[in-house]
Amino acid sequence: MNQANRIDLLVGQHAADLSKRLQAHRQQLFPPDTKRTLRKFTSGEVAQLLGVKDAYLRRLHLDGRGPEPETRAGGRRYYSPENIQELRQMLEKGTKSPGSYLPGRREGDHLQVISVINFKGGSAKTTTSAHLAQKLALDGYRVLAIDLDAQASLSALHGFQPEFDLLDGGTLYDAIRYDDPVPLSEVIQKTYFTNLDIVPGNLDLMEFEHETPRALSQRSGELFFTRIGEALGEVEANYDVVVIDCPPQLGFLTMSALSAATAVLVTVHPQMLDVMSMCQFLLMTSNLLGVVAEAGGDMSYDWLRYLVTRYEPGDGPQNQMVSFMRSMFGDHVLNHPVLKSTAISDAGITKQTLYEVERTQFTRSTYERAMESLNASTGEIEDLIQKAWGR
């Protein structure tokens, strides 16, 4: 065979070249001798996160209470994520309403595990997972994000390049493999977001898809669909919410994630082909999870919701599709869609989310529209989390 025509060699060379270029790009954005950090937030942003007035934060500062913010030109005050958490803890101690500033689990509350799913590309599944996990962390929840997609886009958004950073494993596969699994705590990584940890992904995750049929054929008594839930049980005391970015196919990993979930979020781009694809996905999901339920899997959920993503309000066909979905699924469709926005996509170019970039990089109206839609949809999800805890 002509070596020059071998596609495996050509694809391998392209992968190697692309990997080197991406590594160079990462080092340019975030040099190896620097630690990636999250920006500081204005007092106005912090006041909004805490649900108080900016004037109240100013009074706390003048009275010498709470963390010392950074003061910049014009007397503008900026708070680090650690400062925000300190403020939450201080304000929580002074309130008569538990959970006003630290909204996470209390005694008797179960861990919330949200699996974000769709097997059609372009539904903003990873973008949704990242923004949801980060906003929950900013709002005071202790969050664990799990990248279950071998393509590892969620990991990339949080500063990991798998082929350089995860050479010796370090994904969820290590904790759910059938031979010699490691404790989940060994693969959890801290992020530069206070309250947010991550289990990154890479191609190792595909091994679970390959090994599970072998384990099933050997009738060893291993139940593939319990493995993620059992791994999470080891660390559940450390977190309030787990956000799982599922792979874009309905394989053993996704079914195990759905079995571990207490809630399911389906991202949907409101176009006919996407909705038709989702129909097939839902049919397949129902059939396969029915089999899991018959085998003893727990298929009870606190909630299931559809989130409309990449929504363009001025697009007539999209509006028709959203109306169609609401007529079909009713309250299962979240009220607030996430807008298609150049602010979100431009932030992604630098491997960041909208919560990380400075608003000065965009026109004010563009930034605020995008942020408002993200915060509104996340707010609905937070309400569902609180309701699941009986609040």
Disulfide bonds with the S-S distance in Angstrom:
none
